[in-house]
Amino acid sequence: MSKSNKMRVVLVEPGRYTRKATIENTLEAEQAVVGGMIDVIRPWPKENVCLVLNDEGKVIPLQPNRGLSEIDDVVYGTFFLCGE
């Protein structure tokens, strides 16, 4: 039995409701979702959740997406949440 190379994520796009999605578990697929180089942060250290975003979202600039009080900052562009 082969292991699936997909992962389930919560996709968060600017100006839209969050939604469940399935993406390939590859660097290229993750970069395609966020529109560039990725960065991974853990704004909720006690939770088993990573936030994957565009590393240059503020610089490009991408559209503001969501404010995160946990990091006292705003995430720009599409990002997704996944388990570690």
N, C-alpha and C positions, 0 to 999 in steps of 0.2 A: 504494500500500500504506500503510495507516494504522499508526501506532505504537501499541503496546499501552500502556494506561494502568494497568498492573498491575505490581507488583514482588514478587519472591520474597524472603521473609524467614525468619528462624529465630524462632519464637514461643516465649517463655519465660514460662510461667504459674506462679504460686506452687504448690508442692507437686506439680507434674507434670513429666514428662519434656519436654525441648525437642522441638519438631517443626517441620517445614517447612510454610510456609503461603504463600498468594498473597493479597495485599491490593491494593486500589485505591491508586494513587499520588496520593492527595489528602490535604490536611490533615485533612479531616473523617474520612476512613477511619483515618488514623493515630491521631487523637484517640479514635475509637471503640474501637480495639484497646487503648489504654492506659487508657481510662476518664477522660479529661480533657485538660487542657492538656499539650502535649508539650514535652520538653526533649531535646536531642541531645548526647551526650557521646562522646568518643573515648578510652576507657580504654587502648587499645593503639595509641599514636601511630604505630608503624611499620607497622601493618596498615591495610588499606583497609576498615575496618569501623566503623560507627556504631551506638551503642546508643541506641534511642529509648524514653524512659520518661515516666511521668506526672510532671510538674514539681512537683506537690504531694503526691506519694506518701507522704512522711513526715508531712506536716502533717495529711492527711485523717483518720486514717492508713489506708493500705492495708496489706495483709498483707505481711510481709517475704518477699522472694523469694530473692535470691541475694546472697552476699557477694562483693565484688570486691576482692581484695588489691591490685590495681593502683591503685585509688583509695582504699584503706583505708576502705571504706564498704559499706553494704548498699543494694541496690536494692529498692524496695517496689513491689508491684503487678506486673501484667503488663507486660512490655516486649518489644521485638523487636530483632533485629540485622539490619542490611542493609549493603550496600556503599555507598560514597560516590557 
